[in-house]
Amino acid sequence: MCGLEINISEKQHQLIEQLGVLFERKGMPPAPARVIGVLLVANQTELSFDQIRKILKLSKSATSNAINSLLNTEYVDYITKPGERKRYFTFKHEGWQEKIMKEMNNMGLMSDLFKEVLKQRPGDTAEFNLKFKEIIEFTDFIKDKANELIAEWKKSKE
């Protein structure tokens, strides 16, 4: 059974904060971003609600909202243990490849839309149009290389 006490070093707290900032920059609210950080950094792979709340010094409401958000977006999962009513939350390893590939697909969609924008741009904004075209070319290049790398990675796992 996992007790309430969990020791997180100062270095681990700093890493949790760095991960939180990274996930915030990807559009995630601060509390869920820190919960992911805790689940990645903590020595235990499964943490209770109270352990997460205590480590992050969050209110019950903020902790609950953060965990529910992460459950809904499938960043975390939970397990139960025989004879206990508690849920233990864990980082969900499955689905990360799909999330990254979805981002790559979104990059392709963005590039397609940007191409349409460029077609609609007036010709008298040549400098703007040229810089915008470069963004499109760069986006296409990254998307193509990412797809090649994904295929190569999959092949290496066979």
Secondary structure, DSSP 4 states (H G I P E B T S, - for coil): ---S-----HHHHHHHHHHHHHHHHTT--HHHHHHHHHHHHSSSS-EEHHHHHHHHT--HHHHHHHHHHHHHTTSEEEEE-TT---EEEEE--TTHHHHHHHHHHHHHHHHHHHHHHHHHS-TT-HHHHHHHHHHHHHHHHHHHHHHHHHHHHHHHT-
